[in-house]
């Protein structure tokens, strides 16, 4: 069994408040959950209104499968116009 863990630091330029940030993140997390069947949550930066740290994980039988899912989620986030990836880190256990 392989477990993939990814932490992504995001910049949300259109957010003017914590409420706006929550709306953007909720939409993004819901779309990712539906599309890729991963667990995802905001893990840091809860009190910052233009910055968020999101973590997601995936479990699979093969390292290649887990790595492919991680890459697809990152590509999906990069193509999302409301957020910008500042940095990310992937670990596969």
VENRA-V478604 format. One record per residue. N is the residue number from 1. RES is the residue in one small letter. PHI is phi in degrees with one decimal (none if undefined). PSI is psi in whole degrees, -180 to 180 (none if undefined). BURIAL is b if it has 24 or more other C-alpha atoms within 12 Angstrom, else e. Layout:
N/RES/PHI/PSI/BURIAL + N/RES/PHI/PSI/BURIAL
This chain:
1/x/none/136/e + 2/x/-117.4/141/e + 3/x/-122.5/127/b + 4/x/-106.8/133/b + 5/x/-127.2/131/b + 6/x/-132.0/135/b + 7/x/-117.1/127/b + 8/x/-124.6/129/b + 9/x/-95.2/125/b + 10/x/-116.7/147/b + 11/x/-112.7/129/b + 12/x/-113.8/94/b + 13/x/-70.9/-32/e + 14/x/-82.8/-3/e + 15/x/-80.8/130/e + 16/x/-110.9/-3/e + 17/x/-159.8/170/e + 18/x/-63.7/-35/e + 19/x/-63.5/-43/e + 20/x/-63.0/-41/e + 21/x/-62.1/-45/b + 22/x/-60.6/-39/b + 23/x/-64.0/-45/e + 24/x/-63.0/-47/b + 25/x/-66.4/-40/b + 26/x/-61.8/-45/e + 27/x/-62.0/-46/e + 28/x/-62.6/-48/b + 29/x/-62.7/-41/b + 30/x/-63.5/-44/e + 31/x/-65.1/-39/e + 32/x/-67.3/-44/b + 33/x/-58.7/-46/e + 34/x/-65.6/-40/e + 35/x/-81.2/-34/e + 36/x/-122.6/-4/b + 37/x/53.4/52/e + 38/x/-117.0/161/b + 39/x/-90.6/132/b + 40/x/-143.0/142/b + 41/x/-157.4/156/b + 42/x/-78.0/124/b + 43/x/-112.3/-11/e + 44/x/-162.3/166/e + 45/x/73.7/27/e + 46/x/-61.9/-29/e + 47/x/-98.5/4/e + 48/x/-100.5/134/e + 49/x/-91.9/-9/b + 50/x/-120.1/5/b + 51/x/-135.5/143/b + 52/x/-148.0/150/b + 53/x/-117.8/121/b + 54/x/-115.5/138/b + 55/x/-119.7/142/b + 56/x/-140.5/157/b + 57/x/-139.1/157/b + 58/x/-144.3/143/b + 59/x/-121.2/138/b + 60/x/-157.3/174/e + 61/x/-82.1/-28/e + 62/x/-124.3/145/e + 63/x/-61.7/-39/e + 64/x/-61.7/-41/e + 65/x/-64.1/-48/e + 66/x/-61.7/-44/b + 67/x/-63.1/-40/b + 68/x/-64.5/-42/e + 69/x/-63.0/-44/b + 70/x/-59.2/-46/b + 71/x/-63.2/-39/b + 72/x/-65.3/-40/e + 73/x/-65.6/-43/b + 74/x/-62.9/-43/b + 75/x/-60.7/-41/e + 76/x/-60.4/-45/e + 77/x/-65.7/-40/b + 78/x/-61.4/-31/e + 79/x/-85.3/-4/e + 80/x/-82.1/119/e + 81/x/-71.3/-18/e + 82/x/-85.4/-11/b + 83/x/-132.8/157/b + 84/x/-130.9/132/b + 85/x/-79.3/124/b + 86/x/-87.0/-47/e + 87/x/-160.1/157/e + 88/x/-151.1/158/b + 89/x/-139.1/131/e + 90/x/-115.0/134/b + 91/x/-126.5/135/e + 92/x/-121.3/120/b + 93/x/-103.3/none/e
